[in-house]
Amino acid sequence: MKKIILCAGICLAVLAGCSWNKKNPQPTPTTSPSTSPSASPTIDPAITEASDIVGETTTFGTPIVSVQMKDGRISWVSIDEITEETTKKTLGDQYKLGEQAIAGWSEQIKALEDYIVAHGLDAVEVDEEGKAANEDLRTQCTITIQNYLQTVKKAVGQAEHPENPQK
């Protein structure tokens, strides 16, 4: 009798350990990644004149960039990045960088945006680690910016040539 109870107990333990967790179902893989962000970028409300040109590029898991061009120069830029459920800017101080960071992600990306508007995209230099090489920018922005700059270039290309968007 003890052997039957012991075997039944072991079978129950094995079945319980192998049961499917219905609380956290695994997502079904798709054949192509989603290109629609869960949060859309905001365009500067100051864009009112017909001469203002806007370009945007968005892909899931990569930066979201919006630019405003005026007279061939970037007059406004917004850089953000999509996370699993929202964007890094939306998270603000909740998106934590390491303890060694000089500022939060939002503050560092704001410094990059301001630098691009003030000095132009071509003025931003990147070192071999993908970080800002310009000393005045590097004191405010120590995150890797290479991918953000590439996405800004795509958005500028789209703003300059909206009929032939870059991919």
C-alpha positions as CSV (number, residue, x, y, z in Angstrom):
1,M,0.0,0.0,0.0
2,K,2.8,2.4,0.8
3,K,4.4,1.8,-2.6
4,I,1.2,2.7,-4.4
5,I,0.8,5.9,-2.4
6,L,4.5,6.8,-2.9
7,C,4.1,6.2,-6.7
8,A,0.9,8.3,-6.8
9,G,2.7,11.1,-5.0
10,I,5.6,11.0,-7.3
11,C,3.3,11.1,-10.4
12,L,1.5,14.1,-9.0
13,A,4.7,15.9,-8.3
14,V,6.0,15.2,-11.8
15,L,2.7,16.3,-13.4
16,A,2.6,19.5,-11.3
17,G,6.2,20.3,-12.2
18,C,5.5,19.9,-15.9
19,S,2.2,21.8,-16.0
20,W,1.9,24.8,-18.3
21,N,2.0,28.2,-16.7
22,K,-1.1,30.0,-18.1
23,K,-0.3,33.3,-16.3
24,N,2.6,34.2,-18.6
25,P,1.8,32.8,-22.1
26,Q,4.6,33.0,-24.5
27,P,4.1,35.4,-27.4
28,T,3.5,33.8,-30.8
29,P,6.4,34.5,-33.1
30,T,5.6,36.4,-36.3
31,T,7.4,36.2,-39.6
32,S,8.3,39.9,-39.6
33,P,9.0,42.3,-36.8
34,S,6.4,44.9,-35.9
35,T,7.1,48.4,-37.3
36,S,4.4,50.2,-35.3
37,P,5.5,51.6,-32.0
38,S,3.4,51.4,-28.9
39,A,3.9,55.1,-28.4
40,S,4.2,57.6,-31.3
41,P,6.6,60.5,-31.4
42,T,5.3,64.0,-30.9
43,I,6.0,66.6,-33.5
44,D,6.8,70.1,-32.3
45,P,3.6,72.2,-32.3
46,A,5.6,75.1,-33.6
47,I,5.6,73.6,-37.0
48,T,3.1,75.9,-38.6
49,E,4.8,77.4,-41.6
50,A,4.6,75.8,-45.1
51,S,8.4,76.1,-45.3
52,D,8.8,73.7,-42.3
53,I,9.6,70.1,-43.4
54,V,9.2,67.1,-41.1
55,G,10.9,63.7,-41.4
56,E,10.4,60.7,-39.2
57,T,11.6,57.1,-39.1
58,T,10.3,54.5,-36.7
59,T,11.1,50.8,-36.3
60,F,10.3,48.6,-33.3
61,G,13.3,48.2,-31.0
62,T,15.3,51.1,-32.5
63,P,15.2,54.8,-32.1
64,I,12.3,57.0,-33.0
65,V,13.4,60.2,-34.6
66,S,11.5,63.2,-35.7
67,V,13.2,66.2,-37.3
68,Q,12.1,69.6,-38.4
69,M,14.1,71.2,-41.2
70,K,14.1,74.9,-42.0
71,D,16.3,76.5,-44.6
72,G,18.3,73.2,-45.0
73,R,19.2,72.9,-41.3
74,I,17.7,70.9,-38.5
75,S,15.7,73.4,-36.4
76,W,14.2,70.7,-34.1
77,V,14.9,67.1,-33.4
78,S,13.3,64.5,-31.1
79,I,15.1,61.3,-30.3
80,D,13.4,58.5,-28.4
81,E,13.6,54.7,-28.2
82,I,10.9,52.1,-28.0
83,T,11.0,49.7,-25.1
84,E,8.7,46.7,-24.7
85,E,5.7,48.7,-23.6
86,T,6.5,52.4,-24.0
87,T,9.3,54.7,-24.9
88,K,12.4,55.7,-22.9
89,K,11.3,59.4,-22.8
90,T,7.9,58.4,-21.5
91,L,9.6,56.4,-18.7
92,G,11.7,59.4,-17.9
93,D,13.5,58.9,-14.5
94,Q,12.0,55.4,-14.3
95,Y,14.4,54.3,-17.1
96,K,17.5,53.7,-15.1
97,L,21.1,53.8,-16.4
98,G,24.0,52.5,-14.3
99,E,25.1,54.1,-11.1
100,Q,28.1,55.6,-13.0
101,A,25.9,57.6,-15.4
102,I,26.4,61.3,-15.2
103,A,22.6,61.9,-15.8
104,G,19.5,59.9,-16.8
105,W,18.9,58.8,-20.4
106,S,16.3,61.5,-21.0
107,E,18.8,64.3,-19.9
108,Q,21.6,62.8,-22.0
109,I,19.4,62.5,-25.1
110,K,18.2,66.1,-24.6
111,A,21.8,67.2,-24.6
112,L,22.4,65.4,-27.9
113,E,19.2,66.9,-29.4
114,D,20.3,70.4,-28.3
115,Y,23.8,69.9,-29.7
116,I,22.5,68.7,-33.1
117,V,20.2,71.8,-33.4
118,A,22.9,74.2,-32.3
119,H,25.9,72.8,-34.2
120,G,24.4,70.6,-36.9
121,L,24.4,66.8,-37.4
122,D,27.8,66.8,-39.2
123,A,29.4,68.5,-36.2
124,V,28.7,65.5,-33.9
125,E,31.8,63.3,-33.8
126,V,31.7,59.6,-32.7
127,D,34.6,57.7,-31.2
128,E,35.3,53.9,-31.7
129,E,32.9,53.0,-28.9
130,G,30.0,54.9,-30.7
131,K,30.0,57.6,-28.0
132,A,30.4,61.4,-28.5
133,A,33.9,62.4,-29.2
134,N,33.2,66.2,-29.0
135,E,34.4,67.1,-25.5
136,D,31.6,69.7,-24.9
137,L,28.9,67.1,-25.8
138,R,30.7,64.2,-24.0
139,T,30.5,66.1,-20.7
140,Q,26.7,65.9,-20.9
141,C,26.1,62.8,-22.9
142,T,28.0,59.6,-22.2
143,I,25.6,57.0,-23.7
144,T,26.3,55.3,-27.1
145,I,24.8,57.6,-29.7
146,Q,26.0,56.1,-33.0
147,N,22.6,54.4,-33.8
148,Y,20.7,57.5,-32.9
149,L,22.8,59.6,-35.3
150,Q,22.2,57.1,-38.1
151,T,18.5,57.3,-37.5
152,V,18.6,61.1,-37.5
153,K,20.4,61.0,-40.8
154,K,17.6,58.8,-42.2
155,A,14.9,61.2,-40.9
156,V,16.8,64.1,-42.4
157,G,17.0,62.3,-45.8
158,Q,13.2,61.6,-45.6
159,A,12.5,65.3,-44.8
160,E,14.7,66.5,-47.7
161,H,13.3,63.9,-50.1
162,P,9.8,62.8,-48.9
163,E,9.0,61.2,-52.3
164,N,12.0,58.8,-52.0
165,P,12.2,57.8,-48.3
166,Q,15.4,56.0,-47.1
167,K,15.1,52.6,-45.5
